């Protein structure tokens, strides 16, 4: 069994330090490992403020990609949500972390020599997770951190673990004393000429479950040394204290050419499938959002449902890598 990584809940004391109180400098956010991928034209970068700790992650597609956005749950934190993107920015800091996306917008403006005609405008969306629960300050990703993550973006590898937007996230908050640290995950799959890259930040009410049905992270009962499916606790006569402030953010990038309808259905299908890996998922206390991007490079063979089934397995692998 994985050794417990219990998260310690913040006291939310008044007078917490903010970005204005410290000379913050963006730092690398390498995580514990990297997941390699072979997808030319797609770059991923991370950066963090160790003083938080908190961070952000940028998925950058220089040529742009058509996009479907599937936002669910009762606490979505999202800016933009366009049908076409050059970059998607994931960040900690809840609503304050949306500033990181503005920094990436500024970087992309400079990339086109500050041209502002219609065709040169960059499309950048931001989505955030609530990561204040695990720390005693109010430091949040800002424009400078977003710019640093963008500058760190490279092809071929995604940092995983406690890094980027997943620097201070946790899962299994059925009762906070049983919550465990999670992180950022990623997985890559090829199916003939088709490519699927999934990057996810798991900060869920629910626990993470493997393909054998075992809980691998979250809802850890120290008295018995076991992790339990939350449904067992909700069915118990002992009251539970499910904690607010949760969200799982996911970016899926494929090279398969899809109609707008099929792209939207891919986003819905894969996002729905993630309930197998995260239980429960899409609760009223979660703000889960999935961005599905396509670079439109190869023709689909078979049905979009088949691509969705394959991509759903990649997404499950990405969730598992976030808590390994």
C-alpha atoms as one frame of an Amber mdcrd trajectory, in Angstrom:
protein
   0.000   0.000   0.000   1.182   3.563  -0.659   2.503   5.262   2.444   0.057
   7.912   3.670   0.670  11.517   2.603  -1.759  13.240   4.934  -2.531  16.877
   4.194  -2.589  19.302   7.128  -5.478  21.734   6.963  -4.861  25.460   7.168
  -6.088  27.357  10.217  -7.096  30.238   7.919  -5.671  32.707  10.414  -6.205
  36.435   9.786  -3.313  38.455   8.399  -1.994  35.730   6.108   0.876  36.774
   3.844   0.000  37.754   0.275   2.012  38.352  -2.886   2.399  41.996  -1.826
   4.234  41.049   1.370   7.177  39.118  -0.085   9.733  39.578  -2.894   8.427
  36.579  -4.822  10.479  35.070  -7.638   9.137  32.303  -9.917  10.910  29.014
  -9.406  11.134  25.826 -11.463   8.509  23.218 -10.582   9.966  19.866 -11.657
   7.823  17.510  -9.550   9.023  14.018  -8.735   9.265  12.746 -12.331   8.311
  13.476 -15.941   5.983  11.709 -18.375   7.435  11.674 -21.905   5.287  12.288
 -24.968   5.787  12.513 -28.725   3.501  15.288 -29.957   5.303  17.929 -32.030
   3.768  21.364 -31.669   2.520  20.875 -28.099   4.528  22.296 -25.201   3.991
  22.071 -21.439   5.590  24.287 -18.792   5.361  24.723 -15.023   6.470  27.259
 -12.421   5.826  27.794  -8.723   6.170  30.088  -5.760   7.800  27.932  -3.111
   6.655  30.392  -0.453   3.086  29.234  -1.003   3.683  26.648  -2.146   1.489
  27.164  -5.194   2.044  27.037  -8.918   0.743  27.020 -12.451   0.911  24.879
 -15.583   0.734  26.022 -19.195  -0.242  23.829 -22.147   0.872  25.759 -25.232
  -0.029  25.002 -28.852   1.753  27.670 -30.939  -0.336  27.093 -34.085  -3.562
  27.020 -32.077  -6.152  24.296 -31.693  -9.923  24.058 -31.876 -11.337  23.450
 -28.420 -14.319  22.086 -26.555 -14.735  22.973 -22.878 -16.669  20.701 -20.523
 -17.218  22.468 -17.180 -19.071  20.698 -14.391 -19.540  20.712 -10.671 -20.799
  23.460  -8.426 -17.639  25.577  -8.105 -16.068  26.185 -11.534 -13.280  28.778
 -11.682 -12.727  29.620 -15.350 -11.814  32.537 -17.596 -12.090  32.497 -21.368
 -13.497  29.152 -22.447 -12.963  29.889 -26.133 -13.624  27.524 -29.059  -9.988
  27.989 -30.172  -6.849  28.200 -28.042  -3.171  28.914 -28.222  -2.701  28.163
 -24.525  -4.557  26.836 -21.506  -3.310  27.932 -18.087  -4.043  25.888 -14.969
  -3.261  27.487 -11.615  -3.607  27.262  -7.876  -4.829  30.210  -5.838  -8.529
  29.831  -6.604 -10.057  32.984  -8.163  -6.860  34.960  -7.526  -4.862  32.509
  -9.627  -6.764  33.500 -12.765  -4.199  36.309 -13.079  -1.674  33.742 -14.343
  -3.545  33.479 -17.641  -3.175  37.231 -18.153   0.584  36.817 -17.926   0.537
  34.189 -20.660  -1.579  36.501 -22.815   1.105  39.174 -22.434   3.851  36.739
 -23.431   1.936  35.778 -26.565   1.413  39.450 -27.421   5.183  39.928 -27.373
   5.608  36.828 -29.558   3.783  38.627 -32.387   5.817  41.826 -31.856   2.895
  43.458 -30.068   0.662  43.362 -33.134  -2.996  43.695 -32.186  -4.840  43.178
 -35.452  -7.650  40.646 -35.200  -5.781  37.684 -36.698  -2.856  38.156 -34.301
  -4.856  38.006 -31.076  -3.949  35.119 -28.777  -6.647  32.938 -27.255  -5.777
  31.932 -23.695  -8.067  30.462 -21.053  -7.398  30.027 -17.358  -8.819  27.564
 -14.858  -8.022  27.323 -11.160  -7.993  24.966  -8.216  -8.519  25.927  -4.581
  -5.242  25.046  -2.867  -5.420  27.317   0.186  -6.624  24.443   2.372  -3.113
  23.000   2.695  -1.201  26.191   3.534  -1.181  29.136   5.946  -0.861  32.015
   3.480  -2.745  33.794   0.690   0.002  33.673  -1.947  -1.444  32.997  -5.402
  -0.149  32.515  -8.946  -0.020  35.864 -10.730   0.897  37.214 -14.148   4.632
  36.881 -13.442   4.254  33.213 -12.541   2.146  32.540 -15.620   4.807  34.149
 -17.792   7.503  32.023 -16.149   5.565  28.793 -16.735   5.088  29.794 -20.380
   8.809  30.438 -20.786   9.523  27.039 -19.226   7.276  25.227 -21.708   9.005
  22.502 -23.729   7.988  19.694 -26.045   8.250  16.068 -25.027   7.786  15.918
 -21.274   5.283  16.811 -18.554   6.346  17.169 -14.894   4.176  15.115 -12.539
   3.654  15.022  -8.783   3.534  18.052  -6.499   4.316  20.586  -9.192   2.765
  23.284 -11.329  -0.903  23.858 -10.600  -0.801  20.650  -8.555   1.850  21.925
  -6.151  -0.418  21.945  -3.062  -3.499  19.901  -3.956  -5.196  17.087  -2.081
  -7.859  14.404  -2.469 -10.276  12.383  -0.373 -11.664  15.269   1.649 -14.670
  13.383   2.974 -13.232  14.548   6.264 -10.146  16.732   6.091  -8.281  14.681
   8.681  -8.344  11.866   6.111  -7.232  13.939   3.093  -3.957  13.174   1.304
  -1.735  15.172  -1.009  -2.227  14.428  -4.707  -0.653  16.437  -7.548  -0.368
  16.902 -11.292  -0.557  13.863 -13.550  -0.055  13.136 -17.225  -0.275  10.287
 -19.728   0.268   9.880 -23.451  -1.108   7.329 -25.891  -0.710   6.593 -29.583
  -3.277   4.612 -31.577  -2.003   4.243 -35.113  -1.464   7.819 -36.291  -3.689
   9.222 -33.550  -2.086  10.868 -30.523  -3.663  11.715 -27.169  -1.948  13.706
 -24.425  -3.721  14.256 -21.104  -2.533  16.605 -18.358  -4.585  16.737 -15.162
  -4.467  18.429 -11.758  -6.378  16.395  -9.178  -7.751  18.360  -6.216 -10.948
  16.432  -5.619 -13.463  15.745  -2.895 -13.234  12.156  -4.066 -10.568   9.513
  -3.747  -8.383   8.129  -6.541  -9.210   4.549  -7.542  -7.144   2.128  -9.622
  -8.433  -0.340 -12.179  -8.793  -3.039  -9.540 -11.218  -0.829  -7.633  -8.769
  -0.112  -4.809  -8.462   3.362  -3.318  -4.844   4.434  -3.843  -5.001   7.949
  -2.401  -7.391   9.847  -0.145  -9.843   9.159   2.700  -7.124   7.496   4.753
  -8.363   6.128   8.093  -5.369   6.279  10.423  -7.048   4.117  13.056  -7.268
   1.144  10.697  -4.540   2.038   8.199  -6.941   1.703   5.269  -8.354   3.894
   2.549 -12.078   3.595   1.989 -14.491   4.408  -0.780 -16.385   7.524   0.338
 -19.757   5.845  -0.193 -18.988   3.642   2.817 -18.496   6.707   4.992 -21.587
   8.457   3.690 -23.628   5.345   4.509 -22.232   5.233   8.035 -24.186   6.657
  10.987 -21.039   8.612  11.902 -21.385  12.169  10.481 -18.984  13.201   7.732
 -17.628  16.693   7.163 -17.023  16.972   3.416 -14.728  19.914   2.743 -15.391
  22.666   0.191 -12.691  23.987  -2.144 -12.052  21.269  -4.731 -11.553  20.956
  -8.479  -9.958  18.611 -11.013  -8.628  20.356 -14.121  -7.803  18.411 -17.278
  -6.354  19.278 -20.685  -6.658  16.684 -23.444  -4.838  17.297 -26.733  -5.293
  15.113 -29.807  -4.167  15.382 -33.408  -7.346  13.788 -34.794  -9.495  15.938
 -37.058 -12.993  16.103 -35.553 -16.158  18.013 -36.298 -17.204  20.529 -33.682
 -19.933  18.132 -32.596 -17.517  15.199 -32.241 -14.984  17.331 -30.372 -17.638
  18.372 -27.881 -18.716  14.762 -27.448 -15.093  13.697 -26.932 -14.793  16.219
 -24.103 -18.038  14.989 -22.544 -17.179  11.294 -22.933 -13.680  11.527 -21.469
 -14.707  13.844 -18.642 -17.559  11.503 -17.745 -15.197   8.520 -17.789 -12.995
  10.069 -15.122 -15.579   9.180 -12.474 -14.032   5.683 -12.582 -10.730   7.098
 -11.336 -12.147   9.739  -8.969 -15.004   8.788  -6.654 -17.181  10.764  -6.145
 -16.651  13.176  -9.041 -18.414  16.362 -10.221 -19.900  17.052  -6.788 -21.411
  20.364  -5.743 -18.105  21.045  -3.963 -15.975  20.469  -7.098 -15.366  22.754
 -10.081 -14.184  20.146 -12.579 -13.263  21.417 -16.054 -11.860  19.590 -19.090
 -10.432  21.271 -22.193 -10.314  19.058 -25.307  -8.049  20.461 -28.031  -7.392
  19.145 -31.514  -4.595  20.132 -33.868  -6.601  18.652 -36.800  -3.658  16.793
 -38.327  -4.918  13.259 -39.053  -8.215  11.873 -40.271 -10.283   9.761 -37.918
 -10.635   6.082 -38.748 -13.633   4.528 -37.038 -15.973   6.492 -34.797 -15.408
   9.295 -32.371 -16.786   7.027 -29.667 -13.818   4.712 -30.193 -11.356   7.582
 -29.839 -13.204   8.636 -26.706 -12.898   5.152 -25.228  -9.157   5.093 -25.868
  -8.658   8.637 -24.604 -10.615   7.751 -21.455  -8.018   5.129 -20.583  -5.255
   7.687 -21.089  -7.109  10.039 -18.743  -7.327   7.313 -16.083  -3.578   6.750
 -16.381  -3.030  10.492 -15.976  -5.088  10.575 -12.774  -3.140   7.636 -11.360
   0.176   9.315 -12.153  -0.902  12.357 -10.146  -0.876  10.388  -6.892   1.830
   7.759  -7.442
